[in-house]
Amino acid sequence: MVASFNDAISAYRNAASGKTNTVAETVTGTGTKVNPGESFADMVRGAAHDARATMANSEQMTQKAITGDAELHEVVTAVSAAEVTLRTVVSVRDKAVEAYQSILNMPV
């Protein structure tokens, strides 16, 4: 973790001083190229899949509770996780809409 934190600090310093020449930077230690646009899309895609999985798990636990196959604390934990996930998704959506509206209101 310390190495990646130091790498991040170095990247910010290089960007601030104009020493970066390409959008795709080589990740230290792995030797792979990373395109920031693709990694952001992958991050969003992964978060969407995780949110969907959390909601599906909550539904499954609720159905198991109805049939008596699940413990109460498991159901409460799954429903709480689903609630937090839903609030997070709604908050991210609201911020995205707000940013879009802000861009639309910019003078051209």
Phi, psi and omega in degrees: 000321182296319181297317181291328176294316178295323177297320179295317179298317179297320179296319179294319178297316180296320179294319180294326181270000178078022182273357178272133181250347180225161176285321180275115180256150176279128180283128182296131176095332182257332181076008180262154177270141180237127174262116184304326178295317180291319181293326177293317178298319178296321179295316180294318179298316179296320178295322178294319178295319178296319179296316179297319179295321179296318179293320179295321178297320178297318178296317179298317180294323178295318178295321177294325178294322179296321180274353179086017182265001183231149175283152182299318182294329177293319180293315180298317179297316181294318180292321177296318178298320179294321179296315179296319179298315180298316178298321179294315180298317179295320179295317178296318178300315180298319179293322179294317178295318178299317178295318179298315180294324177296321178293321179296329182275357179288138177289145181258000000 
